Amino acid sequence: MSFDFNKFLTSKSAKRHVHPVDLFQSLKVIDPDVKDLWLAQGDALRLWHAIRDHEDVALVLNTGAGKTMIGAITAQCLVNETNDHVLYVCSSIQLVEQTAKKAEGYGLKFTTYYRSDFSNTLYQRGQAPCVTTYHALFNGKSRFLQDLPSAIIFDDAHTVEHLLRDAFSIKIRRETFPKAFSQIVELFRGYHRLIRAGVGYEETQKQRNANNYWFVPPFALYEQYHELERILLDANLDEELETLFSWEHLKNYLDICTLFISGQEIVLTPPVIPVSTIPYFQKGIRRLYLSATLTAGDKFMRTFGRVPEIVAPKTTAGECERLILLPSMHEDSPDDVAIAKNIIREHKALILVPSYRREAIWSDVLTMREKDNVTEKIEKFKAAQSPEKMSLVSRYDGIDLPDNDCRVMVIDELPASLNPLEKFFWERLGLAKYLRSAISSRIIQAFGRISRGMSDYGVVIITSQKLRDWLLEPKNLATLPLFLVQQLELGMSISEDTHPLELEKVARGCLNRERNWLDLYNEKIQKSNSDVESTTDPQALRISQTEFEFGQALWRRDYEVAAKCLSQSLEETFEASANTAAWHLLWLGYCYERLGQKREAYEAYQRAHNIAHNIPPLHLQDWSDLTPELPDQVLEVARYLYSDPLVMQQSVPTNFDLDLAVLDGTGDSDQIEESLRLLGQYLGLMSSRPEKEFGTGPDVFWDAGEGPVLSLEVKSDKQSRSSYVKKDLGQLRDHYRWVINHSQSQTIYSAFVGLSLPPSHSSNPDPDMDVIELKEFKAIAQRLRAALEDICSQALPTTLPQKVFEVFKQRNLLWPELYQNIKKCKLHELRQKH
């Protein structure tokens, strides 16, 4: 019998639609929930189609507004247009499978790729997109580097920043590489001993503390670079799966990486990810970024090195009903966690925490903790009918629990940093502005975990003062969607005026769909007058662009261009954030060092440390055995006087007089605040401007590292017939509380800087509120100048710290005696004198 070839006869091939709406209308949809395109989906597809030839487009829709369908349709349209390879990238294997399943319901055929395996051949034949993971895309041995796609869909694009960082991070875990780990720890023990941090460094290792990372500055790494390279080569990192892929990226660039050492792991990662070297971001490849958050331009620039065209169709889809409760808003709330536990007691609840330390606080109510198989745990929680309590640690996206899957959620604490570099920025440098958009994105994602469509509803409880304070700051609220801001405003109002023990009843009102709650919600949300808009800070965007350009030049080892990027923008960076400028100065110094410009390098290193003491110092003289009893203040002064080993400072620092000139009262408030900060810096104190840096806190803050701290409120603009009014006193009290929350000190000095004026008749000053006239700080500056001149003319490098100590003690410049001896008045006593 002959072979039947007739079965291969087919009708004419179906038309391969390029327009996304035409493609959707041609699909044989089998998902019963999909009837037609929603209005916003149709708008999004048409808007994208109009600019589809652009290389970088970001499509923004709320969670629950149908982004997956849009991504799937655009991906197939691009396949049909190009007859080439198109990738759809997700953050996890779970989401790869979920996306492929949804695409099948839409009538689309996709290929999946994970664990080195393609599910079919459609992708290779240019007939369907491939859904894969970011790990498969970004690892140093990615199979997609061999045959680049013509287009890439980045799902949940807000997650790419930390996933890229993971791909470009070598992690030497103590458990996996015990020999290499101990060798590297030993390699930098000497440096930490020299900067008088040896005890803490040793303690971290002895306790095997996984949360405490020690930052090794680039100049210290460079001193040990060849030995570090030898240790890592001997460790055979290319033979272990956990280091194989990142080693491929970084093995030739170890000397231009940051280095962090904890008690459990050592992490090497670039200061800026070299995105421009990744082939997927080259010209000729189209990229579509999908996100539920309107990613701020500065964050997008830091991640991708570009600002995309934004497609954001107006829609209320995904704007679900929420009751947001903040127990700590009420003055009688003793413990917001305890109140939250009471509210969720009878309900199935998800608890989002940033760390295992915070998870432990909830251990008495948790019935399901995070384990290795998170997917299995989540499915079990979804199916549960009983009031289970499940925690997720540092997982703010990729988990969907809509409708009856979960209607109650706790967001506990600010979302945590996801890697040691970000942790250093947040916890050590306090770069609140720098990380604002990243934190905002995670908070928006967190709110979306139990919310999908417009008919969904639920209760969200906010715990911890840090998260509450972040949400109270107007500049932070400006980064959130308007409807979420409206919900927060309503929740704050309810929480502030309702006794904490009544909040459980309030939550029940929402969950039981009580009429009075629904009426209140509809009226308040509709009538909210909030004018908050999500915008990109132009200054933050320029700083991010500077960092990106610096990072790419550094990766090319073009140190001259890298230094130019940072130096040309340094003044503007200082205006935005002194601590960000300090970080830039550190890397500017390293570029100078690699160019052979030692003197400029040492000056930049010292300036960086003077501004932000948590940036480790360049230690050119070993004083560790000579001066164990001297205070840190003295060593900080000695360091800046000895910042250049070629010639010790022969006189006061070059900019001393200029920096402190406006202490004579000739400057405006901003200039005076900066001069007071610089005065504290020249005194060897940790000196900062929290209100400028974080948007809250005192104008100027002095801290010696131990002992009393000083909070200053500058009121230099008050006239002789004025007074200190209730608002001024409220500011001082509020900033006093800020210091309590941000300092370990048991003694806090709090003072106005201004004329010795009385308090207003309606105000009631606290007994310890001081007033210090600006001329007193001018007098300190003059005493300090004379002291530095005497020290420079008499001291040798080996005797410098001791000489600083002797002169400072003699001139009453040591802290806290300096403050105790300054002329000041008690505010409440000024009322009696006037």
N, C-alpha and C positions, 0 to 999 in steps of 0.2 A: 504494500500500500504506500502511495507517495505521500510526502510530507505536506501538510495543509498550511500554505502560506497566507491563506485568506484572513486568518485571525489577526495578522499584523496590519491589515488594511483598516485605516481609521478615517473618520471624516476630517475635513480640513481643520487644522490646529486652531484652537480658540485664540481669539485676539488677545494680545498681551497689552493690557491697558497701562498707560503711563500716567494719566490723570487720576489722582487718588479717589475722587468721588465716583468716577466711572468704574474704577476697579471694585469699589465696595458694592456698587449696584449690580455688578456681574457675579458676585460671590454667591455660592450656595451655603448660606449660613445655617448651621445646625444647632447653635446655642439658643435655647428657648428664651433667654433673657435679652437677646439682641433682636429688636424689631426693626430699627432703622438707626441712622446716625443721629445723635443728639445735635442740637443747634450748634453748641460750642465745638463739637467734634468736626462738623462740616465746615465751620468757620476756620478752624485750625488747619484742616487739610487744604482748603482753598488758599489761605494765607501762605502756607508753606510752599504750595505749588508755584505761587507767583515769584518766589525767590529761591526755588529749589537749586538753581545753579550756583548759589552762594556757598562758599566752602564751610562756613560756620554759622549755624542757625540754632537757637535755643527755643524750644517750645515749652511753655509753662502752663500747666493746668493743675487745679486742686486735686488732692487725693480723692479718688472716687469719681473723677470727671471723665474717665475713659482714655487715659494716656496710652495704655497698652495697645488698644485697637489702633490708635493713630500711629504708634510706632510700627506696628506690624504692617499696616497698609502702606506707609511710606517706604518701609524696607522693601516690600515686594514691588512697589512702583519703581524704585531705583534699580532693582534687579531687571525688571522689564525694560527699562530705558537703556541700561548699560550692557545687558547680557553678560554681566560680570559678577564678581564676588561682592556681596554685601553682608556686613556683620551686624548683629543686634546683641549688645553686650549687657549682661546683668551682673549683679554683685555676688550671687551665690548660685550653686547648682540647683537649690530648691526653686529659685526664681527662674532659672533656665527652663526647668521642667514645667513650671506654672505658665510661663509665657508661651511655650510651644503648645501646651494644652489649650490655652485660650485661642491661639492662632488657628488651631484645628477647628475650634468651635465657630470661628469666623469664616471657615471655608478655605483657609490658607494652609499650604504645606510648607513646613519649615524643616531645616536640618538642625540638630543639636550637636554640640561638641563639648565634651568634658571628659576628664580622665583619659585624655589622649585618644578618644574614640568618636568618630562621626556616626550619627544614627542612620544616615543614608547618603546617597551620592548626589542629591539635588544641588547642594551648594557648589560642589566641584564642577558640575555641568552648567552652572550659571542659570539655574531655573528657580532657585529659592534662596532666601537669606539663611544664614547660619546663626543660631542663638548660642552664645557661649558666655564664659565668665571673664571678669576683668583679670583674674589671675592668669587664665589661658592667654589673654591678649598681651599683658604687660610683662610677663616673666622674661628673663634674659635669653631664654631658648625657645621663645614662642614659635610654633609652626606657622603662624600667620605672617611672620617676618619673611618667610621664604617666597610668599606669593601675596603681595599686598592687596587688600580689598580696594574697590573703587569708592566705597562709602561705608560709614560706620554710624550706627544708632547707639548713643550712650544712654541707656536707661538709668534712672535715678542718678543723674549726672552730678548731683551734689555730693555723692559718695566717692567720686573719683579721686579727690585730693588725697584722702587718707589711704586709698587703695594703691595709688601711685607711690605714695611714701613707703608703704609696705614693700612694694616691688623693688624699691631702691634702698632697702635697709638690710644690711647684713646683721643678723642676730646670733651672737656667740653665746649659747646658753650653757650655764655651768654644768647642767646635767648631761648635755650631749658632747661638749668639748671641755672636759674638766682640766686637761693640761693647758690648752691654749687660754682658757679663761683665767687660770691662776697666774700664768705668765704675763698676761696683759695687765691684770690687777697689780702685779708686782712692778711692772714697767713704769707705772705712773704713781707709785707710792711715794717716791722721792719728791716729785713735784708738789704733791699735796702736803707733805711734811714741810717743804719750804714756805708754803703760803699759810702755814699754821692751821691747816685743815686735816692734819694727819689722823687725829683721834677720831673725828667723825667718819673719815674714809675707812678706817680700820673697823669701826663699829658697824658700818653698813655691811662689810664683808663677814664679820663675826656673826651677826644676826641673820645673815643671808636675806637682807631686806630687799624685797622685789620692787618696792614703791619709791625708794630713795635713789635717784640717779645723780651721779656726779658728772658734771660737764667738764670735759677736758678741752681747753681752748686750742685753736688751730696751731698757735706757736709752740705749745707744749707737745702736741701730737707730732709736729714736724721735727722736733728735736729727736724723737724716737722712731721716726718713720721707717727707716730701713729694718730696724729690729722688729717693729710691728708687722711689716711685710713678711719677714722671715717666719715669724710665729704663725701667721695665717696660712702661708704656703705649706708649712709643716703640718698644719691641721687638716689638710686635704678637704677643704670646704666644698670642692666640686664633687665629692663622693657622698655627701649627705643631702637628702632631698630638701631639708629645711633651709639650706644655704646655697644649694646648687644654682638656683636661678638669679638670686641677688648678687652672688659672687661674679656671675657673668657680666652684670652691669657695672660693678664697682671695682673690680680687681686692679684696674689700671689707674684708679683715681682715689686711692685711699688717703693721700696727702691733702686732698681738698674736700674732705668730709668732716662732719662734726662727729664727735665721739662721746658716748655716754656710758657710764659704768654703774650698774646697780649690784645688789648682792646676789642676783640670779642670772643676769644677762649683760652682755656688752653689745652696744648698738652703734654701727657706723652708718651714717646717712648724709647725703649732700645738704648744704644749707638751703639750696633751691634745687628742685627737681629739674634736670636738663631736658625739658619737654621738647625743645627744638631738635634734639638729637634722636627722638623717637620717630621712626618712619611714618607712623599713623597720622602724625601732625604736619606732614610735609604738604606742599602745594600739590593740587591735583586730586586730593582725596576730599570728598564731601563728608561733613560731620554734622549730625543732628543730635542735640543734647536735650533729653527729656527730663523734666523735673517738676515736682509739686511746689517747689519753693522758687520764688523769683530771686535767683542767685545774684547777690550784689556783684557789681562789676569788679570790685577789688579782689574778692575771693575768686571769681572766675579767672581774672588775670593771673593770680598767683598759681592757680591750678593748670590752666591751659595756655597761658601766655598770649591771650587775645580776648577781645570783647566781641561776642556774637551779635548777629541780628536777632532781635527778640520777637517771637510770635506768642502773644498772650491774649487770646480772644476773651472778651468779657463774658462772664458766666457766673451763675450762682450755684452751678453743679458742684457738689462736694462741700458746700458750705453748710455743714450739718449743725444741728442744735447742740450746744454745750452749756452746762452749768459748771463754771470754774470757781472753786472754793480755795481761799487762801487763809487758813485758820490763824496764822500769825498776824494778820491785819488787825485783829481785835486786841485792845489793850489788856484784856484779861486772859489772853491765851498763854498758858504756862508752857505748853509743850505741843507744838503743831503735829509731831509724829503721833503722839498719843491720841490727839483729836482725830487724826486721819484713820488710825486703827479702829476707833470707835465707829466712824462713818462707814467703813468698808466691812465691818464685822459680819453682817448678814448677806453680803453681796459677793458675787464672783468678781474678782478684781485683779488687774494687771498692775505690777509695781515696777516702774523703771528706775533703776539706780545707776550711778556712774562707776561704782567700784564694789568689790566684795566687802570692803570695810563698811560701806553704807548698807549693803544687803544684810549684814549681820544685825543691824538695828531692827530689822523687820522679821527676824528669825522666829519670834514667838507667834506670828500669824501666818507665816508662809506654809503652804502645803505642797508646793511644787517649786523646787529651786533649779537654777540653770545647771544642766549637766552637759556631757559631751554631745549627745544627740538632741540638739535644740529642736529640730524639726518634729521629732516624735513627741517631745514634751508639749509643743504648741498644739499639735493635733489633738492630743489628749485633753488639753485645757479647753480647746474649742468645743469638744464633745461633752464636756462635763456639765451636769445639771445642778450639781451641788455648789455651794459658795467657795470654790477653790480660790487660793491666793497664789499667783505665779509671779516670780521675779525674773527680770531680764537685766543683765549687767552690761551697760554701755552699748545697748542695741536700740537705736532710735529710728531705724527705718528697715524696710524689707519684711516687716511683720504686720499682717492685716488681720484684725479681729473685729469685723463690722457687726452691726445689729446685735442679735442675741449671743453672738460669740463672746462678747464682753461689753458691758456698758459702764463700768466703773474703772478708773485708772488713777494711780498716784504717780506724779512726776517728782521724784525726790532728788534734791540738789541740782546744781548746774550740771549740764552734760559735761562729762569728763574729757580731758585731752586724750587723743587716741594713739599718741606715740611720744617718745621721750623729748623730741624737739618741741612739739606743741606744749607738752607739759612744762618744759623749761620756760617757754614764752609766757604761759599763763601764771604758773605758780612762783617763778623766780623773778621774771622781768615785769610781770603785771601788765602785759600788753593787751589791755582790755579793748582798746580801739582796733588794734591789729586783728584780734580774734572775734570782734563783734559779729561780723557777717557769718562766720563759721558757727558760732554758738547759736545765732538766730536761726540758721538753717536746721540745726539739730533740734531746737525747741519746736519749730514748726512741724518737723517730721514726727516728733514725739506726740504732739497733739493729734496727729493723724492716725495713730495706731488703732484706735477704736472708732474711727469715723470714716465713712465712705461716701454715701449719697445724701441728698437733701433730706430724706425721710429718717435718717439715722439720728440718734440722740444719745447722750451719756453725761456722766459726771466726771470731772477731772479735778483732782485735789493736788495743790501745790504745797510741798513741804521744804523746809530749810530757808534760812534767812538770806543766804547768798542768791538763791534763785528768785526769791521774792524781790530782793533789792534790785536785781538785774531787770526784772519786769516792771519795776516802778520807774526806772530811768527813762525819760522821754526819748533820748537819742537811741536807746535800744528798742523801744516800742516802734520807732520810726522804721525799723527794719522788718516788722511783722506785717502780715496782710491786714487790711482794714477790718474785715469781719472778725478776725481773731482779737484785734485790739478792742473792738466793741464788746466782745464777750468778756474780755479781761476787765474792762471798765465796769461792767455790770457785776461781775464776780467780786471785784474789789469792794464795790459799794455794799453788796450783801454781806460780805465777810466782815467788813469794818463795823457794821451796825447790828450784827447778830452775835449773840453770845456763843462761844465755841461749842458748848454743849447742845445748842439748838441746831447746829449745822447738819446733824444726821437727819433731822426732820426735814430740813431744807432739801437735802439730797433725795429723800424719799418723794418729795413733791415733784421733782423732775422725773424720776424713774417711774412713778405711778401715773404720770401724765395728768396731774391735777390742773384744773382749769385756771386757777389764779396764777400758777407758775407760767403756763403757756401765754396767758394774757400779758403778764409782766414782760416776758422774754420778747414777744412780738413787738410790743410797744417800745421797749427800750432799745432794742437792736435797730429797729426801723428809724427811731428818732435820734439815734446817736449823732452828736455834732462833731465827732472826732475828725480832725483834718489831717491825721497821720497818713503819710504816703511812704511807700517803699521806694527809696531813691539810693543812688550810688553817690557816696561822698567823693567829689572830684579829687580832693587832696589824697584820700586813701587810695584812689585808683592810680594816681601818679606815683605814689610810693610803691605800690604793688608792681607797677610797670618797671620802675627802677630796679627793684629786687629781681624781677624776672630777667631783665637784660643783664644785670650783674651776674646772675647765676649761670646764664648761657655762656657769657664771656669767660667766667672762671672755669667752666667745664672744658672750654677750648684751650685753657691755660694762657689766655690773652690777658695777663695780669694788668697791663696798662689800661686796656679798655674797661676791665672790671673795676679798677680803682677810679677811673673817670666817671663811671656810672654812679658810684656812691658819693664821690666828693662833690660833684656838681649839684646834687640834690640834697646835700647834708643840711643846709640851712632850712629848707622847707620841712625836712623830716624832723628837725629839732622843734619847729613850730608846732607840728602835729603831736609829737610824742618824744620826750627826751630819752626814754628807754629804748625805743625803736632806733633812735639815732645812735645810742650807745652800741647796739647790736651791729649797726652799719659800720661804726668806727672800728670795731673789733676786726671785721673782715677787710675794711680798708687798710688797716695796719698789716694784715696778713699779705695783702696784695703788694704793699710797699716792701715787705720783707722779702717776698719772692722776686721782686725787681732789684733787690740789693740796696734799697734805700732804708738802711737800718734806723737812722735817726728819726725819720718820718714815721716809721713803723712803731718804734718805741713810744713816741708821743701819742699816736693814735690808740695804742693798747692802753696806755695810762689814762687817757681821757675817757675811754670806754669804761674802765673800771671805776674811775672817779664818779661818773654819772650813775652807773648801776653796779653797786658793789657785788651783786651776785654774778656778774661777769668776772671770772677769776683773773687775778692780776698777773702781769709779767713780773717775775721775781728775779732780779738781776744780781742781787747781793744776798748771801745766805746769812740771815739774822736769826734763824730759828733757834740756835743754841745760845745766842748772846742775850736775847731779850724775851725770855718766856713770860716775864712778869709785866711787860708793858701792855697797855690797852691797845685795842685795835685802832682807835682814833690816832694814836701816835704813829703806828706803822703805816697807816694810810697817808699821812703827811710825809713820812720818810719816803714812801714809794713815789709820790709825785715829784718830790725834790730830786729823786734819783732815777727819773724816767729815762735818762740817756746815759749809758755806761761810758760813753766816750768823753763826756764832760759833765760833771755833776753840776746841778743848778747853782749858779753863782749869785743869783739874786732872786727876787720874787718872780713867780711865773709871769710870762710876757703879757698876758691879758688880764692880770689881776686888777689893775686900776680901772680898766675899761669895764670889766665885768661888774664891778661894785660901785661904779660912778653914781648911779641914780639913788644910792642910799642917802644922798644929800637932799632927796625930795624932789628932784627935777624931772623924774620920769612919771609915767602913768602907772596905774595899778599893776598891769601885766608886767611891765618892765621891773617894777619894784619886787614883785613876787619872784621873778627870775633871778634878780640880784640876791635876794635872801636865800634862794636855793643854792646859788653859787657860793655864797658866804659859808653855808653849812658844808658844802663840798670842800672848800679850801680849809675848813676847820678839821677835816678828816672824818666827818659824819656822813651817814647815809642820808642824803638830802633829796627830797622829791617834791613834786607838785601834784598831789593826788587829784584835786578837782580838775586840773587841766588834763591829766593823764587818763583818769577813769570816768570823769564826769560827775564825781562825788568825792567827798572828803575835804580835808583842810586845804587852804591855798598853798601852804608850805608845811612840810613835815620833816623834822630832824630826828634821827635815830642813831645811837652809837652802837647798836647791836646788843647791848645789855644795859640795864639801868633805866633811868627815866627817859621819856621821849617828849618831844615838843610839837604841839599843834598850833599853827599860826593862822590867823584870819586877818588879811590886810585890809585896813579901812583908811588908807592914806588920803582918800578924797574927801573926808569929812572936814567941814569948816569949823572955825573956832566957836561958833554959836550953835553948833549941832549937838547931838547926843547919840548914845548907843541905844537903839530902840529894840522893841520886842523881837522883830525879825532878825536883827543882828545876834541877839542872845540865842535865839532858836537855832541859827546857823552854827554858832559855837558849840551848842549842846549836841546837835546832830553830828557834827564832825568829831566831837569827843567820842560819841558812840561808834563812829567809823573806826577811830583809832583802837578802841577796845576790841573790835572785831578783826583788826588787821595787824595787831601787835601783841607780842607776848609780855610787854612791859607791865609791871604792877603800878607804876607811877606815871601819870600823864600830866604834863604841864600844858595849859591851854590859855592862849592870850590873843588879844587884839593888837595889831600893829597900827598905831595911829596916835592922834592927839589925846592928851589926858582930859577927856570929856566925861561928864557924868552920864549915868543911865537915864533914860526918859522916866517921867513920873509913873507911867503905866507898866514899866518893866520891873522885873524882880531878879537881879543878877545873883548867880551862885557865889558862895564865899570865896571860891578858888579861881574866879575869873580875873585874869590880869590884863592890864593895859601897858604896852611898852611903846614909847615914842620911837620913831624911825631913827632919830639921831643917836639912840643908844646902840643900834646895830652899826651905824657909821663909825661910832667910837670903837666897837669891837673890831671892825675891819682895819682901822688905823693901828690898833694894838697888834693885830695879827700880822700886818705888813711889817712892822718894826721887828716882830719876833722872827719872821721868816728871813729878814735881812741878816739878823744876828746869827741865826742858825747856819745860813749859807756861808757866811764869812768865817765860821769857826770849825764846822764839823768836817770829818773825814768820812768816806763811805762806810767804814766799819763802825764808826761811833755815831753815825747820823741818828738812829732811833733814840739812843740815850740822850743826845743833845736836844732833840725835839721834845722829849719828855721833860727834861730839866727846864727848858725855856718856857714851855707851855704851862708848867706847874707854877713857875715864878710869876708869870704874867696873868694868872687866872684864866687860862684858855682851855684847860682840861674840862671835859664834860663829866658830871653835871654841875661842877662848881661854877662853870661859866654862867649858867642860867641863874644859879643861886645868888650870884654876885651882881647880876645886871640890875640896873635901876628900873623899877616897875611899880605900878600902883594897883591896888585891889579895886575893881570896878565899883563894888558896893560902897567903898570908902570915898570915892570921888563925888558921890551924891552929897555927902556931908560937907565936903570942902567947897562946893559951889553954892 
